[in-house]
């Protein structure tokens, strides 16, 4: 029996006048997102960890902006997250967009990571995201005005690299958002996961925010040592501008895309990974009862989003064909 595919809702197709809450919004990707949302007419509250980052971030917005509010927050602090939610609601009213962006780019290997580094990475990159979801989602469902939840994962969340600790946490974020997407089908709550490649940011300056509970601040902080030929690769020198990343995130939120993938250079290796997955399935026959049970527990989020993308391509095809005919006709006239 074919599954019934529920059409994808777009609760934030229009964002003007709505309220957004962006964690880790004082620099890098988070700041790019916050600025893009603000430019689109949203009221934006963003979180920061240091007054210096807050002030530098505020200076990048147009002056005299009443729709901007900065909140000090450690996303691993659950009670702090609740207080932040109360604060933004007191200032701007109900929150319509949650951007779980805060994270740490800990360049640790699974083979030699310390217990404290592991716990810190998991606490920020996974628990911090869930804390946002657990705090804001019930409020979004209660106000019933339509809302969206976005989490920043990474290209390391769809293709594992050598930084095993970081990749583990980012794969978890993708799984969390996919599962939440399935839960929110038909409830006017959009869900997206952003998986960027390199974006100009301070993600590798992670030690500045290490809490005492996860060990003393270490002297080293910077990108992992990668070598190309005879010298080191300048990772951030070729990185995407945060504003471009923010614009693509906003576009994905408007469309309610499940995946927001801004860096097409990862497509070949993702394609290889998917081919390997498909080619690795057992070829043994599947009992009918087990197939039916599997179909029952498998969400339709992938089919629904694929259908949305196909519709977009189909709608664009006649326009492209008409444009091509007009071009050919004009050429014949010449």
ABEGO torsion letter per residue (X at the ends): XBBBBBBBBBAAABABGBBBBBBGAABEAAAAAAAAAAAAGBBBBBBBABAAAAAAAAAABBBGBAABBBBBBBAABAAAAAAAAAAAAAAAEBBABBBBABBBBBBBBAAABBAAAAAAAAAAAAAAAAAAAAAAAAAAAAAGAEBBBBBBBBAAAABBBABAAAAAAAAAAAAAAAAAAAAABGAGBBBBBBBBBBBBBAAABAAAABBAAAEBBBABBEBBBBBBEABBBBAAAABBBAAAAAAAAAAAAAAGBABBBABAAAAAAAAAAAAAAAAABBABBBBAAAAAAAAAABBAAAAAAAAAAAAAAAAAAAAAAAAAAAAAAAAAAX
